[in-house]
Amino acid sequence: MANPVTKEVLLRVRKMIPPMLEKFHKGQMGRVAVVGGSEEYAPHILDLTIELVIPGLIELSYTGAPYFSAMASARLGADMSHVICEPQAAQVIKTYSPNLMVHPYMRQSTHAAGTETAEEISKNVIGMLDRLHVVVIGPGLGRDPLMQETCARLIRAARKRGMPLVLDADGLYLAQTQPELVQDYRLCMLTPNVVEFGRLLKSKGIDPSTASGDRTILCAMLAKAFGGVTIIQKGLKDYISDGEHTLVSDGEGGLKRSGGQGDTLTGCLATFLAWRKAYLDRIWDHDNSLTDSELFALAAFGGSALTRECSRLAFAKKGRSMQASDLTEEIPIAFRNLFEDGPKL
């Protein structure tokens, strides 16, 4: 049973979710793209819990993360879910599901032809923006300089169009190293875990021991330092803040910390943000009681609450065997639990 504050926020989230009506046509319920998916080469592996000592060059394939993100978006209800990735990753991701549209437009430095500069590569990616409502940047992206620069150009182009952005994983590396890309852009969400949150705090010169390490305060400080970007700091509780208002998403989740759960979150956030546009466009009759700024916060809370509920349901079934794919399967039930089956929260 949700606490009274959480229950009230979830009831507000319900108001922004479009009903299923015969008059709707394909695309109105959400057109989302996930930019990521790479084949990264490195002499060592960074940021892994288990260190592997392997001589020579290691080849890493990042295809699961963009798949989990895009599939979560689709399973939640987005009409069209795209993955924009490296050609080598595209071949793999296409085999995961025929429901996703996969575009091999990105290039890594090791695979780019001599004429394929970031400017040239980004043209194809930016050319898709007018067909989209929301862009997720980061799942499986890697830190290849050409991939990062292409995404930097994409962020600038999306800002010019007033398009919502969700940055996670190596997309957060862009916010950390080139903060001007997202500075003061209130239509951007950053979704750091505890380690990434610490790096972002450091990039903004914020002492993590401030306010005795109170996450509610630190999250608000970081959001304010970024000029109103929405921060979703993931953890035991998810802290959501735009620097002025802070929400705490504390629904019960699972106890297994398998990789890929954050990718489910980004996909869910993207669909909720697409529904924000549907609400603002008045594609169905509603009381118009939600403001634009409130809608953005509700989208963040809705995505967080839904992902936590998916984790709870999956863990109850699978226990320590739970994987990210199990969360994907629970999205329809989690959605009904929180947003459809009456006010019991």
N, C-alpha and C positions, 0 to 999 in steps of 0.2 A: 504494500500500500504506500503510495507516494505521500510525502509530507504536504501540508496545505499549500505552501508556496509553490512547490513543484507541480502539484495538481492544478493550480490556477494558471501557471505558465503553459502547461500542456493543453489546457482548455483553450487558451489563446492561440496556440499553434494550430489547433484543429480548424480555426476560422480561416487560416490562409491556405488550407489544402483544397484544391479544386474538387468538386463532385465529378462523378462520371456521367456525362451527358451525351446524348446522341448528336447534338449539334457540333461538338468539337471535331476538329480535323487533325490529321497527323502533324505533330510538331508542337501543338499548342501546350501540351502538358510537359514540355521540356526538351531542349536540344542541348546536349552536354558533350564536351570534349575533354578527354584526359590526355595531357601531353607528358609522355614519359616512355619508358621502355627502351632499353639500350643493351649493348654488349660492351661492357667496359673492360679495358685491359689495364692491369696495374701490377707493379712488382711486389705489392703487399696488399692485404685486405684491411680496410679501416672500419672502425665502429662495429665490429662483430663481438658478440659475447665470447665466442670460442675462437681463439687465435689458431690459425693453421700455418705451419711453417713448411712451405713448399718451394723448392728451388726454382728459379727461372720466372717466367712470366705466367701470371694467372689470368684465366679468362672467366669473367663473371657475366652471367646473363640475367638481366632484370626484366622479366616478362610477367611474373605473377602480380606485382604491385599494380601496374596499370589495368590489368584484367580485373582484379578484385574491385578496384575503384569504379571502373566503367560498368561492371556487372551489377554492383550495388546500386548505382544510379538507375540502371535499367529495371532491376527487380523492384525498386521502390516505386517506379512509375514514370520515369522519363520516357518520352516517346522514342527518342533517338539518342543513342549513346555511341560516341566515337572514341577511338584511340589513335593518337598521332604519335608515331614512334620511328625508330630506326628500322631500316629494311630487314636486317637480320632478326630483330625482335618481332617485326610484323609477321614473318613467316610462322613463328611459333604461336603468337597470340591468336592468329586466325584459326589455329587448330583447336583452341580452347572452347570457342563458342561461335556459331554462325550468327548469333543475335547482335554482335558488335560489328560496327563498321571500322575497319582498320586502314589507316593511311600511312604509308611508309615515307613520310616527307622529311623526317629529321635525319641528320647526318652527324656522325662522330668524326673527329679529326683523322682517325686512322682509316676511315672508309670514304671520306669525301674526295671527289675528283678535284683536279687542280682549279677548275673554274667554280667550284661550289663553295662560295663564301657564305658567311652568316647572313649577309644582305640578300643573296640569291636564294638561299634555303628558306629564309623566313617568309619570302613572298608567297609560297604555296600555303604555309601555315596561316599567315595573316589573311590570306585570301578566303579562308574558311570562316572567319569571325562573323561575317554578316549573316551566316547561316546558323549561328549558335546563340545560346542564351547565357551560358556559364562556361568558364574554362578552369579546369584543375591542372596545376602545374607541379610536377615533382615526383610522382610515384614511379620508381624505377628509372629516374632520369639520369643519375650519375653526375659526375662533376667534370666530364670532358669539356674543355674550354669552348669548343664549337657548339656543343649542345647548350651550354649555359648562355652563350652570347645570343643564340637563336631565341631562347626563351626570354632573355632580357628585351629583345626587340618585340617579341610577342606581348609582353607585359605593357610596354609603352603603347603599342597599337590598341590593346584592349582598353587601356585607360582613356585614350582619345574617344573611344566609342561608349564609354560609361558602362562597360561590361563587368559583372562581378567575377572575381578571381578567388580561387582557393589554392594556397601554397602549402605544400607539405614536403617532408623528406628533403631531397636535394633542391627543391624549389625554395625551401627556407634558407639554403646556403646563399641564394641570390639576395634574399632580404637581409641576411647577415653581412654580406660582403659589399652589396650595392644597395643600401637602404633607401636611396633616393628613388629607386624603382617603384616602391610602394608607399613612400612617405606621403602622408596626408590623403591617401586614397581610401576613403571610407567604404568603398565597395570591395574591399579585400579582406579575406580571412587568412590568418596564419594559424597552423595547427601543430604546435611543437609538443614533443614529449618532454620529459623532465630534463634530459641532456640538451636537447635543442633549445629549450626555454632558457637554460643557463647561458648558452652561447649568444642568444639574442639579447639577453640582459647585458652581457659583457659588451656586445657591439654598441649598445646605447649608453654605456658607462653607468649602469645601475648595479649597485652592490646587492648581491643576492641575500645578504644578511639583513638588509633593510627591513624594518618592522618585524624583527625576529623571524624573518623568512616567511611571513604570512603570505600565502599564495594569492589570496583575494586582493591584497594591496599590491603585491608585485605584478600581478596580471594587469591590473588597472594602470599601474605606472608604465609598464611596457607599452600598452596600447596607446596611452597618452603620448609617450615618447615617439611613437610612430605616427602621431597626428590623427588618431581616431581609427586606425586599422583595428579590426576585430581580432582579438587573440583568443584561441581556444586552447588552454593549457591542459593537456591530457594527463590523467593520473587516477588515483583512488577516487577522486572527484574531478570533474572537469570544470575549470574556471573559465568563464566567458566574459570578456569585457571589451568595450570600445573606448575605455578611458574615462567615461562619464557614468556608465551604468554597468554593473557587474551581476551576472547570474551564476549560480552554482548548480551544475547538473550532477546529482548524487544518486541517481537510480542504481539499483543493484546490478552488478555485472558479473561476469565469470571470473574464476581465479586463475585461469590459464593465460599466460602472456605470450601467446604464439605470435609470430610475425604476420603482418598483413591486416590486423584488425584496424589499424589507422587508415588503411586504404579503403576499407568499408566505410569508415567515417567520412572520408573526403567525397566518396560517391554519393552518400546520403545527403551531405551538405549541398552538393551541386544540384540535386533534384529539388531540395527545399528552396534553394535560391531561384531555380527556374519557376517554381510555383509562386514565388514572390512576384516575379514579372507577370505571371498569369493573373494574380490578384490585382496588381496595379493596372493592368490592361482591362480589367473588368470583363473577362471573358465569360463570367457567370454573374448572376445577380447576388450581391452580398451587401452588408450594411456599411461597408467602407469605413469601418471603425479603427482599422489598423493603419498607423502611420508608416512611412517608408523606413524610418530608422528603427521602429519597433519590429517591422517585418524582417529586417536583417538579423536582429538579435534573436527573434523567434526561429528563424531558419537555422541559426547556429545551435540553439537549444534543442530544436527538434531533431537535427542530425545526431547530436550527442546522445540524447535520450534514446533514440531508436537503436543506435549502435550498442549502447550499454544493454538494452533489452535483448538484442540479438545475442550478445555475449552470454547473458544470463541463461537464455533458453538453450544455446548450444552447449554450454558447460554442464547444464543439468542432464543432458543426454550423453555427452561424450567424456566429461571429466578431463583428466589430464591428457587425453588423446585429442582434444579439441584443436581444430585448425581453422585458418581464416575462411576456408571454403564452407565450413559449417555455419559461420555467421551469415554468409550469403543465402543459404537455404532457409534461414530463420526470418528473413526480412518480411515476408508476407504475414506471418503470425505475429511478429513483434509489432508491425504496423497496426494490425487489428487490435491488439492488446492496448495500445496507447491511444489510438486515434479513431477507432470505429465502433468498438463494442460498448457504447454507452459511457457514462461518466465515472465508471469504477476504475480509479487509478491508484 
